[in-house]
Amino acid sequence: MQNQNIKNEIEQLREEINRHNYYYYVLNQPIISDDEYDALIRKLISLEAQYPQFFDENSPTQKVGSDISEKFEKVEHKYRMYSLEDAFSEKEVIEFDNRVKRNLDINDCLAYSVEPKFDGVSVNIIYENGKLKVASTRGDGIIGENITKNIKTLKNLPLVLIVKNPPSFLDVQGEVILTKEEFKKINEYREEIGLALFANPRNAAAGSLKQLDPKETAKRNLKVFVYYIRGIEAYTQPKTQTQSLQILKELGLPVSELNRYCKNIQEAIAYRQTFLKAREELPYEIDGMVFKVDDFSLQEKLSYTSKYPKWAIAFKFPPMQSSTTVEDIIFNVGRTGIVTPVAILKPVKIGGVTISRASLHTFDELFKKDIRIGDYVFVQRAGDVIPEVVSSIPEKRNGKEKHVVKPTNCPVCSSLLQEEGAYLICPNIDCRARIVESLKHFVQKNALNIEGLGDKIIQQLVAKKIVQSVSDIYKLDKNKLLQLDRMGEKLANKILENIEKSKRTTFAKFLYALGIKHVGEFVANKLANNFSLEGLMELKDEEKLMQIEGIGPEIAKSVVAFFKEQRNINTIKNLLENISFIDNKKSTKLLNETFVFTGILGIPRSKAKEIVENLGGVVKDSLSKDTNYLVVGDEPGSKLEKAKKLGILIISEDEFLKLVGNELRD
């Protein structure tokens, strides 16, 4: 009897936690605090440890990651996973629509389900009697790899479907993605600890899913969106793609809010056009929109080719990768002395941006990819990531290409270079290039945010020896600035005004601005939350630092070394003659007010979110009865109608900017 009571308690806890996971990760409407949620998880972990006979692989505690797998076993898909036909112009899409009508022998307009084409990793997920049974990669479409343990770590994917009477069998297709924000964090951390950067969120997501240790996958904060029911038994049989998406929502599965039913191909094309610019504001990468014939009976008649369904097409956005020529390879010296090869390219447009140079990261990577001066190469740009050379095109070589020789001396100050792992280092802290890069880092938006002090102005200031240290910035006056080429009084006044503004900043931004080796924004925030400046200056060893999650031995060693250097202490003291730290407390002007944004805004959504949070408010992705404001931009989505039904206050972007007042300074 005692055991039965324990079993019942464990099952009730699992059910309650699954319900909260659904409210938090899918609906974005948490109904308990984080502390209350953590208490439930801790209680369940404790009970499962005491009573292992009641272990269930679908328990929500398994989302933190389980044992390391030796390999990924092969899985044969019950239903083949096809690719999609691509289109790059309206003409191709119209031709597709006409072809579909001819094959169906109809003249009437065809309705389409239009959905985002996520730039991620395709996965197949199977539920049996409501419980997640197996997940696999697409592989060759017929056989994939078993990633069940890793997929279970995705916080927005339920291990148990939320309905009381779930389908006995459910086979769905989805896409695993990494948000731009998480991608940035991962690459910042990898840079801080000296690892190679991921080229784009898709590569990072793929690498994360293929971790042998699910605990490592869990750290990456992956998300999944499901978009297609491949098989469903003992449940409502959907008759259209739109209906199937609704069923997926009802089951508690994460479905994109960008999906839209369109009455005809013209409406579908118009909807896709709204994302040509708006996609930059999305929290994740999409590389097009997928048009699917909505009616399943028509899909069945159209069938498949050997490669893709005849009833769907992906209308791609302009490419983010192109080919061009390497005109030269130069060596760049960074603020910490790292010398990196940079490709000078014949200018090429990628995603509407002209690219003329691209990173080669390290000499090891340069030689591994065998990039030569004169080579034709593929160049890639993704989001905020620095353009990079993906690979050479050896077939286009003519024999005149030149190999690059690793330098022995600094290209700027001629100091003998030192090798540290995969990197070449200029040890001269007075190297002009190092000073310039330190200043550029100090004034950037994420650091002290001194607008007007651009690269060319900084180079002049250093060349004329007006500025030799970051603290010299606060000694600038109008006369010194007017010595520079193309410097007028208006620009000089603006720079001085921005220097004045920078004198009040947060401790975290100050630490980041110092340019400590391995200390990016992530680590700077960790340090600011755990130490005072005096505490950091008094550090004797690395032990205290390594007690902080996310700070390993290399970072700790670098921080201690920085604060032991008297020259750095002197710089800090000089800076503190002008700089003071603002109270990190947020304004309470919008305390606990909840905002949702829809449509295309005139300011970046990331900026709007920052403004709200700085004033004590909260930004959500989806509406609920607790939402206080819906801010509407151009081309608003379905949220506008939903807000009207819920009685939520709807305001324009101009009204939002008036509400937040002086917060929009940059």
Secondary structure, 3 states (H helix, E strand, C coil): CHHHHHHHHHHHHHHHHHHHHHHHHHCCCCCCCHHHHHHHHHHHHHHHHHCHHHCCCCCHHHHHCCCCCCCCCEEECCCCCCCCCEECCHHHHHHHHHHHHHHHCCCCCCCEEEEEEECCEEEEEEEECCEEEEEEECCCCCEEEECHHHHCCCCCCCCECCCCCCCCEEEEEEEEECCHHHHHHHHHHHHHCCCCCCCCHHHHHHHHHCCCCHHHHHHCCCEEEEEEEEEEECCCCCCEHHHHHHHHHHCCCCCCCCCEEECCHHHHHHHHHCHHHHHHHCCCCEEEEEEEECEHHHHHHHCECCCCECCEEEEECCCCEEEEEEEEEEEEECCCCEEEEEEEEEEEEECCEEEEEEECCCHHHHHHHCCCECCEEEEECCCCCCCEEEEECHHHCCCCCECCCCCCECCCCCCECEEECCEEECCCCCCHHHHHHHHHHHHCCCCCCCCCCCHHHHHHHHHCCCCCCHHHHHHCCHHHHCCCCCCCHHHHHHHHHHHHHCCEECHHHHHHHCCCCCCCHHHHHHHHHHCCHHHHHCCCCCHHHHCCCCCCHHHHHHHHHHHHCHHHHHHHHHHHCCCEECCCCCCCCCCCCEEEEECECCCCHHHHHHHHHHCCCEEECCCCCCCCEEEECECCCCHHHHHHHHCCEEEEHHHHHHHHHHHCCC
